[in-house]
Amino acid sequence: MSSDERIVMNSRRQAFALAGALTATLFTGFAAVAGIFHGPAPPPAATTPIVQVAPSQTPAPPAEWGDD
């Protein structure tokens, strides 16, 4: 095998390794995005009923508490 053939083989090997790494990156990226968008829905937030308390009916002050 001549040195030119070795250079071509090494560059092809590097190109295949790079292509494989990029393919693996794309697959894992797509899987991550698919997992984000197709994951289980979060549980609904617990709702708290709104209770409004009526103001207390205080009796009017007795007459002797009038203006002095």
MMTF fields as JSON, N, C-alpha, C and O atoms, coordinates in Angstrom:
{
  "mmtfVersion": "1.0.0",
  "mmtfProducer": "UNKNOWN",
  "numBonds": 271,
  "numAtoms": 272,
  "numGroups": 68,
  "numChains": 1,
  "numModels": 1,
  "chainsPerModel": [1],
  "groupsPerChain": [68],
  "chainIdList": ["A"],
  "bondAtomList": [4, 2, 8, 6, 12, 10, 16, 14, 20, 18, 24, 22, 28, 26, 32, 30, 36, 34, 40, 38, 44, 42, 48, 46, 52, 50, 56, 54, 60, 58, 64, 62, 68, 66, 72, 70, 76, 74, 80, 78, 84, 82, 88, 86, 92, 90, 96, 94, 100, 98, 104, 102, 108, 106, 112, 110, 116, 114, 120, 118, 124, 122, 128, 126, 132, 130, 136, 134, 140, 138, 144, 142, 148, 146, 152, 150, 156, 154, 160, 158, 164, 162, 168, 166, 172, 170, 176, 174, 180, 178, 184, 182, 188, 186, 192, 190, 196, 194, 200, 198, 204, 202, 208, 206, 212, 210, 216, 214, 220, 218, 224, 222, 228, 226, 232, 230, 236, 234, 240, 238, 244, 242, 248, 246, 252, 250, 256, 254, 260, 258, 264, 262, 268, 266],
  "bondOrderList": [1, 1, 1, 1, 1, 1, 1, 1, 1, 1, 1, 1, 1, 1, 1, 1, 1, 1, 1, 1, 1, 1, 1, 1, 1, 1, 1, 1, 1, 1, 1, 1, 1, 1, 1, 1, 1, 1, 1, 1, 1, 1, 1, 1, 1, 1, 1, 1, 1, 1, 1, 1, 1, 1, 1, 1, 1, 1, 1, 1, 1, 1, 1, 1, 1, 1, 1],
  "groupList": [{"groupName": "MET", "atomNameList": ["N", "CA", "C", "O"], "elementList": ["N", "C", "C", "O"], "formalChargeList": [0, 0, 0, 0], "bondAtomList": [1, 0, 2, 1, 3, 2], "bondOrderList": [1, 1, 2], "singleLetterCode": "M", "chemCompType": "L-PEPTIDE LINKING"}, {"groupName": "SER", "atomNameList": ["N", "CA", "C", "O"], "elementList": ["N", "C", "C", "O"], "formalChargeList": [0, 0, 0, 0], "bondAtomList": [1, 0, 2, 1, 3, 2], "bondOrderList": [1, 1, 2], "singleLetterCode": "S", "chemCompType": "L-PEPTIDE LINKING"}, {"groupName": "ASP", "atomNameList": ["N", "CA", "C", "O"], "elementList": ["N", "C", "C", "O"], "formalChargeList": [0, 0, 0, 0], "bondAtomList": [1, 0, 2, 1, 3, 2], "bondOrderList": [1, 1, 2], "singleLetterCode": "D", "chemCompType": "L-PEPTIDE LINKING"}, {"groupName": "GLU", "atomNameList": ["N", "CA", "C", "O"], "elementList": ["N", "C", "C", "O"], "formalChargeList": [0, 0, 0, 0], "bondAtomList": [1, 0, 2, 1, 3, 2], "bondOrderList": [1, 1, 2], "singleLetterCode": "E", "chemCompType": "L-PEPTIDE LINKING"}, {"groupName": "ARG", "atomNameList": ["N", "CA", "C", "O"], "elementList": ["N", "C", "C", "O"], "formalChargeList": [0, 0, 0, 0], "bondAtomList": [1, 0, 2, 1, 3, 2], "bondOrderList": [1, 1, 2], "singleLetterCode": "R", "chemCompType": "L-PEPTIDE LINKING"}, {"groupName": "ILE", "atomNameList": ["N", "CA", "C", "O"], "elementList": ["N", "C", "C", "O"], "formalChargeList": [0, 0, 0, 0], "bondAtomList": [1, 0, 2, 1, 3, 2], "bondOrderList": [1, 1, 2], "singleLetterCode": "I", "chemCompType": "L-PEPTIDE LINKING"}, {"groupName": "VAL", "atomNameList": ["N", "CA", "C", "O"], "elementList": ["N", "C", "C", "O"], "formalChargeList": [0, 0, 0, 0], "bondAtomList": [1, 0, 2, 1, 3, 2], "bondOrderList": [1, 1, 2], "singleLetterCode": "V", "chemCompType": "L-PEPTIDE LINKING"}, {"groupName": "ASN", "atomNameList": ["N", "CA", "C", "O"], "elementList": ["N", "C", "C", "O"], "formalChargeList": [0, 0, 0, 0], "bondAtomList": [1, 0, 2, 1, 3, 2], "bondOrderList": [1, 1, 2], "singleLetterCode": "N", "chemCompType": "L-PEPTIDE LINKING"}, {"groupName": "GLN", "atomNameList": ["N", "CA", "C", "O"], "elementList": ["N", "C", "C", "O"], "formalChargeList": [0, 0, 0, 0], "bondAtomList": [1, 0, 2, 1, 3, 2], "bondOrderList": [1, 1, 2], "singleLetterCode": "Q", "chemCompType": "L-PEPTIDE LINKING"}, {"groupName": "ALA", "atomNameList": ["N", "CA", "C", "O"], "elementList": ["N", "C", "C", "O"], "formalChargeList": [0, 0, 0, 0], "bondAtomList": [1, 0, 2, 1, 3, 2], "bondOrderList": [1, 1, 2], "singleLetterCode": "A", "chemCompType": "L-PEPTIDE LINKING"}, {"groupName": "PHE", "atomNameList": ["N", "CA", "C", "O"], "elementList": ["N", "C", "C", "O"], "formalChargeList": [0, 0, 0, 0], "bondAtomList": [1, 0, 2, 1, 3, 2], "bondOrderList": [1, 1, 2], "singleLetterCode": "F", "chemCompType": "L-PEPTIDE LINKING"}, {"groupName": "LEU", "atomNameList": ["N", "CA", "C", "O"], "elementList": ["N", "C", "C", "O"], "formalChargeList": [0, 0, 0, 0], "bondAtomList": [1, 0, 2, 1, 3, 2], "bondOrderList": [1, 1, 2], "singleLetterCode": "L", "chemCompType": "L-PEPTIDE LINKING"}, {"groupName": "GLY", "atomNameList": ["N", "CA", "C", "O"], "elementList": ["N", "C", "C", "O"], "formalChargeList": [0, 0, 0, 0], "bondAtomList": [1, 0, 2, 1, 3, 2], "bondOrderList": [1, 1, 2], "singleLetterCode": "G", "chemCompType": "PEPTIDE LINKING"}, {"groupName": "THR", "atomNameList": ["N", "CA", "C", "O"], "elementList": ["N", "C", "C", "O"], "formalChargeList": [0, 0, 0, 0], "bondAtomList": [1, 0, 2, 1, 3, 2], "bondOrderList": [1, 1, 2], "singleLetterCode": "T", "chemCompType": "L-PEPTIDE LINKING"}, {"groupName": "HIS", "atomNameList": ["N", "CA", "C", "O"], "elementList": ["N", "C", "C", "O"], "formalChargeList": [0, 0, 0, 0], "bondAtomList": [1, 0, 2, 1, 3, 2], "bondOrderList": [1, 1, 2], "singleLetterCode": "H", "chemCompType": "L-PEPTIDE LINKING"}, {"groupName": "PRO", "atomNameList": ["N", "CA", "C", "O"], "elementList": ["N", "C", "C", "O"], "formalChargeList": [0, 0, 0, 0], "bondAtomList": [1, 0, 2, 1, 3, 2], "bondOrderList": [1, 1, 2], "singleLetterCode": "P", "chemCompType": "L-PEPTIDE LINKING"}, {"groupName": "TRP", "atomNameList": ["N", "CA", "C", "O"], "elementList": ["N", "C", "C", "O"], "formalChargeList": [0, 0, 0, 0], "bondAtomList": [1, 0, 2, 1, 3, 2], "bondOrderList": [1, 1, 2], "singleLetterCode": "W", "chemCompType": "L-PEPTIDE LINKING"}],
  "groupTypeList": [0, 1, 1, 2, 3, 4, 5, 6, 0, 7, 1, 4, 4, 8, 9, 10, 9, 11, 9, 12, 9, 11, 13, 9, 13, 11, 10, 13, 12, 10, 9, 9, 6, 9, 12, 5, 10, 14, 12, 15, 9, 15, 15, 15, 9, 9, 13, 13, 15, 5, 6, 8, 6, 9, 15, 1, 8, 13, 15, 9, 15, 15, 9, 3, 16, 12, 2, 2],
  "groupIdList": [1, 2, 3, 4, 5, 6, 7, 8, 9, 10, 11, 12, 13, 14, 15, 16, 17, 18, 19, 20, 21, 22, 23, 24, 25, 26, 27, 28, 29, 30, 31, 32, 33, 34, 35, 36, 37, 38, 39, 40, 41, 42, 43, 44, 45, 46, 47, 48, 49, 50, 51, 52, 53, 54, 55, 56, 57, 58, 59, 60, 61, 62, 63, 64, 65, 66, 67, 68],
  "secStructList": [7, 7, 2, 2, 2, 2, 2, 2, 2, 2, 2, 2, 2, 2, 2, 2, 2, 2, 2, 2, 2, 2, 2, 2, 2, 2, 2, 2, 2, 2, 2, 2, 2, 2, 2, 2, 2, 6, 1, 7, 7, 7, 7, 7, 7, 7, 7, 7, 7, 7, 7, 7, 7, 7, 7, 7, 7, 7, 7, 7, 7, 7, 4, 4, 4, 1, 7, 7],
  "xCoordList": [0.857, 0.0, 0.909, 1.805, 0.69, 1.526, 1.042, -0.032, 1.83, 1.477, 0.243, -0.534, 0.059, -1.133, -2.4, -3.421, -2.333, -3.481, -3.806, -4.974, -2.762, -2.988, -3.647, -4.508, -3.251, -3.842, -5.322, -6.158, -5.643, -7.037, -7.835, -8.967, -7.287, -7.987, -8.219, -9.289, -7.201, -7.352, -8.394, -9.18, -8.404, -9.384, -10.797, -11.753, -10.936, -12.25, -12.691, -13.856, -11.772, -12.102, -12.544, -13.508, -11.841, -12.214, -13.575, -14.376, -13.822, -15.112, -16.246, -17.3, -16.049, -17.081, -17.287, -18.417, -16.207, -16.335, -17.099, -17.947, -16.803, -17.513, -18.986, -19.862, -19.249, -20.642, -21.395, -22.554, -20.763, -21.397, -21.676, -22.737, -20.72, -20.924, -22.06, -22.88, -22.117, -23.191, -24.547, -25.546, -24.585, -25.835, -26.316, -27.502, -25.407, -25.783, -26.274, -27.216, -25.642, -26.068, -27.468, -28.295, -27.735, -29.063, -30.125, -31.196, -29.839, -30.811, -31.113, -32.273, -30.074, -30.315, -31.02, -31.841, -30.711, -31.396, -32.868, -33.712, -33.186, -34.593, -35.322, -36.479, -34.659, -35.291, -35.569, -36.605, -34.647, -34.858, -36.015, -36.846, -36.076, -37.167, -38.491, -39.496, -38.512, -39.743, -40.181, -41.379, -39.248, -39.592, -40.153, -41.023, -39.672, -40.186, -41.612, -42.476, -41.867, -43.181, -44.206, -45.407, -43.769, -44.712, -44.681, -45.11, -44.18, -44.128, -45.504, -46.453, -45.607, -46.902, -47.295, -46.448, -48.581, -49.079, -48.947, -49.122, -48.646, -48.549, -49.92, -50.932, -49.965, -51.273, -51.908, -51.208, -53.227, -53.876, -53.632, -53.527, -53.545, -53.312, -54.54, -55.674, -54.303, -55.404, -56.102, -55.452, -57.4, -58.151, -58.681, -59.13, -58.622, -59.124, -60.414, -60.436, -61.494, -62.738, -62.604, -61.965, -63.209, -63.176, -64.384, -65.528, -64.115, -65.17, -65.14, -64.119, -66.253, -66.331, -67.192, -68.345, -66.614, -67.311, -68.099, -67.567, -69.379, -70.226, -69.845, -69.481, -69.927, -69.587, -70.587, -71.771, -70.081, -70.957, -71.928, -71.604, -73.104, -74.146, -74.013, -74.558, -73.29, -73.119, -74.325, -74.808, -74.802, -75.971, -75.576, -74.421, -76.57, -76.329, -76.002, -76.508, -75.162, -74.818, -76.047, -76.943, -76.08, -77.234, -77.349, -76.387, -78.495, -78.774, -77.888, -77.554, -77.5, -76.695, -75.277, -74.511, -74.92, -73.602, -73.625, -72.661, -74.648, -74.804, -73.787, -72.864, -73.965, -73.051, -73.197, -74.304, -72.101, -72.138, -71.897, -71.895],
  "yCoordList": [-1.162, 0.0, 1.232, 1.338, 2.139, 3.334, 4.397, 4.269, 5.432, 6.5, 7.269, 7.757, 7.38, 8.058, 7.282, 7.876, 5.947, 5.116, 5.209, 5.2, 5.299, 5.424, 6.756, 6.827, 7.795, 9.11, 9.088, 9.624, 8.454, 8.367, 7.531, 7.893, 6.43, 5.567, 6.298, 6.193, 7.035, 7.766, 8.875, 9.101, 9.563, 10.633, 10.047, 10.645, 8.894, 8.248, 7.79, 7.949, 7.226, 6.76, 7.944, 7.838, 9.057, 10.239, 10.784, 11.237, 10.731, 11.204, 10.32, 10.83, 8.998, 8.092, 8.281, 8.226, 8.501, 8.726, 10.025, 10.075, 11.061, 12.323, 12.174, 12.691, 11.465, 11.246, 10.45, 10.75, 9.466, 8.686, 9.524, 9.406, 10.367, 11.225, 12.216, 12.444, 12.796, 13.736, 13.041, 13.6, 11.83, 11.075, 10.755, 10.891, 10.337, 10.034, 11.294, 11.238, 12.423, 13.683, 14.054, 14.501, 13.871, 14.186, 13.279, 13.751, 11.992, 11.061, 11.411, 11.427, 11.689, 12.014, 13.357, 13.538, 14.3, 15.595, 15.454, 16.022, 14.704, 14.488, 13.727, 14.023, 12.756, 12.0, 12.905, 12.776, 13.817, 14.734, 15.675, 15.921, 16.198, 17.109, 16.366, 16.898, 15.156, 14.373, 14.047, 14.033, 13.789, 13.514, 14.724, 14.596, 15.898, 17.127, 17.371, 17.681, 17.236, 17.577, 16.466, 16.737, 15.229, 14.12, 13.444, 12.298, 14.144, 13.588, 13.614, 14.154, 13.036, 13.032, 14.456, 15.289, 14.702, 16.027, 16.209, 15.254, 17.404, 17.623, 17.517, 17.806, 17.108, 16.992, 18.368, 19.37, 18.415, 19.721, 20.315, 19.595, 21.626, 22.306, 22.176, 22.26, 21.974, 21.849, 23.206, 24.24, 23.186, 24.427, 24.58, 23.615, 25.776, 26.077, 26.863, 27.881, 26.404, 27.155, 28.52, 28.653, 29.493, 30.842, 30.989, 30.85, 31.27, 31.432, 32.881, 33.368, 33.554, 34.94, 34.993, 34.562, 35.525, 35.6, 36.9, 37.974, 36.783, 37.963, 38.754, 38.165, 40.079, 40.868, 40.576, 40.346, 40.591, 40.269, 41.42, 42.587, 41.067, 42.056, 42.47, 41.819, 43.551, 44.013, 44.866, 45.66, 44.701, 45.494, 46.962, 47.298, 47.81, 49.236, 49.507, 48.817, 50.5, 50.786, 51.273, 51.891, 50.995, 51.45, 52.979, 53.679, 53.467, 54.9, 55.696, 56.843, 55.116, 55.893, 56.12, 56.864, 55.488, 55.703, 56.867, 57.056, 57.609, 58.684, 59.795, 59.673, 60.867, 61.999, 62.697, 62.829, 63.133, 63.852, 65.307, 66.063],
  "zCoordList": [0.0, 0.0, 0.0, 0.837, -0.907, -0.998, -0.02, 0.568, 0.146, 1.097, 0.623, 1.443, -0.702, -1.21, -0.863, -0.518, -0.956, -0.623, 0.872, 1.262, 1.702, 3.146, 3.478, 4.356, 2.788, 3.032, 2.667, 3.394, 1.516, 1.093, 2.088, 2.409, 2.584, 3.535, 4.865, 5.464, 5.312, 6.571, 6.437, 7.358, 5.303, 5.143, 5.028, 5.523, 4.384, 4.31, 5.689, 6.055, 6.452, 7.792, 8.658, 9.416, 8.542, 9.309, 8.857, 9.675, 7.543, 7.035, 7.534, 7.913, 7.541, 8.051, 9.555, 10.041, 10.282, 11.723, 11.99, 12.881, 11.229, 11.391, 11.026, 11.719, 9.933, 9.529, 10.599, 10.889, 11.171, 12.225, 13.466, 14.078, 13.83, 15.0, 14.758, 15.648, 13.587, 13.268, 13.231, 13.684, 12.697, 12.657, 14.071, 14.374, 14.919, 16.307, 17.015, 17.805, 16.733, 17.336, 16.866, 17.661, 15.588, 15.072, 15.688, 16.07, 15.786, 16.367, 17.819, 18.231, 18.588, 19.993, 20.125, 21.024, 19.242, 19.284, 18.962, 19.655, 17.921, 17.567, 18.67, 18.967, 19.275, 20.36, 21.559, 22.211, 21.847, 22.968, 22.682, 23.556, 21.476, 21.128, 21.127, 21.599, 20.61, 20.602, 22.023, 22.309, 22.903, 24.291, 24.99, 25.852, 24.633, 25.256, 24.805, 25.625, 23.527, 22.999, 23.162, 23.135, 23.328, 23.416, 24.778, 24.917, 25.772, 27.122, 27.76, 27.191, 28.926, 29.609, 30.013, 30.333, 29.987, 30.353, 31.854, 32.611, 32.288, 33.731, 34.385, 33.748, 35.637, 36.295, 36.435, 36.581, 36.392, 36.507, 37.883, 38.876, 37.926, 39.195, 40.086, 39.616, 41.355, 42.302, 42.411, 42.572, 42.324, 42.422, 43.842, 44.459, 44.336, 45.66, 45.502, 44.81, 46.136, 46.006, 46.693, 47.737, 46.091, 46.653, 47.573, 47.141, 48.833, 49.82, 50.282, 50.769, 50.128, 50.559, 51.809, 51.811, 52.858, 54.134, 54.165, 53.886, 54.511, 54.601, 55.852, 56.87, 55.781, 56.965, 58.086, 57.843, 59.307, 60.43, 60.664, 60.444, 61.106, 61.39, 62.843, 63.734, 63.08, 64.455, 64.832, 64.025, 66.042, 66.453, 66.609, 66.87, 66.44, 66.61, 68.069, 68.954, 68.332, 69.732, 70.506, 69.933, 71.792, 72.586, 72.566, 72.248, 72.896, 72.822, 73.765, 73.468, 74.895, 75.835, 75.319, 75.931, 74.203, 73.632, 72.644, 71.902, 72.622, 71.662, 71.861, 72.667, 71.124, 71.197, 72.54, 73.062, 73.085, 74.361, 74.174, 75.146]
}
